[in-house]
Amino acid sequence: MNATITAAYIIAAFFMGFLTYRKGLKEGLNISKGKENPIEPIIKNNVVKMQSKKPEDIIMQGIENILLYDGTPQKKVGEAK
């Protein structure tokens, strides 16, 4: 049983290597022929970049929070507004 699983892994690895080689060869030939944007990403990068605040803005927000605090208790996590 161990030998069959090992053989299956070896065969799968060979076919994956063969298919990726063919894909790379095809894309390389398309690039050399001058086709526009032949490579399409398989996984799309949908990361949204957040704008970071300047340290001065963070400090000013903290000072505002301190000065504008009216003594009301803060809401606990998960508590409805």
GROMACS elastic network, one bead per residue, 0.5 to 0.9 nm:
[ bonds ]
;  ai    aj funct       b0    kb
    1     4     6  0.52511   500
    1     5     6  0.64252   500
    1     6     6  0.86669   500
    2     5     6  0.53093   500
    2     6     6  0.61686   500
    2     7     6  0.85776   500
    3     6     6  0.50767   500
    3     7     6  0.60292   500
    3     8     6  0.85456   500
    4     7     6  0.50066   500
    4     8     6  0.60892   500
    4     9     6  0.86249   500
    5     8     6  0.50305   500
    5     9     6  0.62435   500
    5    10     6  0.86643   500
    6     9     6  0.51181   500
    6    10     6  0.62361   500
    6    11     6  0.86740   500
    7    10     6  0.50562   500
    7    11     6  0.61477   500
    7    12     6  0.85181   500
    8    11     6  0.51452   500
    8    12     6  0.60432   500
    8    13     6  0.84972   500
    9    12     6  0.50753   500
    9    13     6  0.60088   500
    9    14     6  0.85138   500
   10    13     6  0.51207   500
   10    14     6  0.61462   500
   10    15     6  0.87269   500
   11    14     6  0.50755   500
   11    15     6  0.62764   500
   11    16     6  0.86209   500
   12    15     6  0.52271   500
   12    16     6  0.61241   500
   12    17     6  0.85497   500
   13    16     6  0.51338   500
   13    17     6  0.60878   500
   13    18     6  0.84937   500
   14    17     6  0.51793   500
   14    18     6  0.60643   500
   14    19     6  0.86077   500
   15    19     6  0.60019   500
   15    20     6  0.84794   500
   16    19     6  0.51819   500
   16    20     6  0.61159   500
   16    21     6  0.84685   500
   17    20     6  0.52454   500
   17    21     6  0.60476   500
   17    22     6  0.86444   500
   18    21     6  0.51179   500
   18    22     6  0.62758   500
   18    23     6  0.87148   500
   19    22     6  0.51381   500
   19    23     6  0.62036   500
   19    24     6  0.86215   500
   20    23     6  0.50113   500
   20    24     6  0.60732   500
   20    25     6  0.84737   500
   21    24     6  0.51510   500
   21    25     6  0.60575   500
   21    26     6  0.85503   500
   22    25     6  0.50515   500
   22    26     6  0.60765   500
   22    27     6  0.85897   500
   23    26     6  0.51481   500
   23    27     6  0.61865   500
   23    28     6  0.85137   500
   24    27     6  0.51294   500
   24    28     6  0.59545   500
   24    29     6  0.85405   500
   25    28     6  0.50395   500
   25    29     6  0.61621   500
   25    30     6  0.86120   500
   26    29     6  0.52534   500
   26    30     6  0.62885   500
   26    31     6  0.87605   500
   27    30     6  0.50265   500
   27    31     6  0.62234   500
   27    32     6  0.86757   500
   27    38     6  0.63388   500
   27    39     6  0.64953   500
   28    31     6  0.51255   500
   28    32     6  0.62459   500
   28    33     6  0.86556   500
   28    38     6  0.88473   500
   29    32     6  0.50563   500
   29    33     6  0.61759   500
   29    34     6  0.86909   500
   30    33     6  0.50848   500
   30    34     6  0.63927   500
   30    35     6  0.55901   500
   30    36     6  0.83936   500
   30    37     6  0.89529   500
   30    38     6  0.64139   500
   30    39     6  0.89229   500
   31    34     6  0.50890   500
   31    35     6  0.57554   500
   31    36     6  0.75808   500
   31    37     6  0.79692   500
   31    38     6  0.67977   500
   31    39     6  0.87039   500
   32    35     6  0.76989   500
   34    37     6  0.89509   500
   35    38     6  0.62722   500
   36    39     6  0.88103   500
   37    40     6  0.73162   500
   40    43     6  0.89786   500
   41    44     6  0.62987   500
   41    45     6  0.88258   500
   53    56     6  0.81069   500
   53    57     6  0.62019   500
   53    58     6  0.65869   500
   54    57     6  0.52550   500
   54    58     6  0.65217   500
   54    59     6  0.88348   500
   55    58     6  0.50952   500
   55    59     6  0.62236   500
   55    60     6  0.86113   500
   56    59     6  0.51292   500
   56    60     6  0.61121   500
   56    61     6  0.85707   500
   57    60     6  0.50660   500
   57    61     6  0.60748   500
   57    62     6  0.86011   500
   58    61     6  0.51252   500
   58    62     6  0.62964   500
   58    63     6  0.87537   500
   59    62     6  0.51080   500
   59    63     6  0.62761   500
   59    64     6  0.86549   500
   60    63     6  0.50525   500
   60    64     6  0.61168   500
   60    65     6  0.85637   500
   61    64     6  0.50617   500
   61    65     6  0.61562   500
   61    66     6  0.86903   500
   62    65     6  0.50447   500
   62    66     6  0.62645   500
   62    67     6  0.86854   500
   63    66     6  0.51127   500
   63    67     6  0.61547   500
   63    68     6  0.85014   500
   64    67     6  0.51695   500
   64    68     6  0.58836   500
   64    69     6  0.83529   500
   65    68     6  0.53139   500
   65    69     6  0.59731   500
   66    69     6  0.55077   500
   67    70     6  0.84803   500
   69    72     6  0.76668   500
   71    74     6  0.88689   500
   75    78     6  0.83751   500
   75    79     6  0.63557   500
   75    80     6  0.81996   500
   75    81     6  0.78214   500
   76    79     6  0.55455   500
   76    80     6  0.88155   500
   77    80     6  0.87457   500
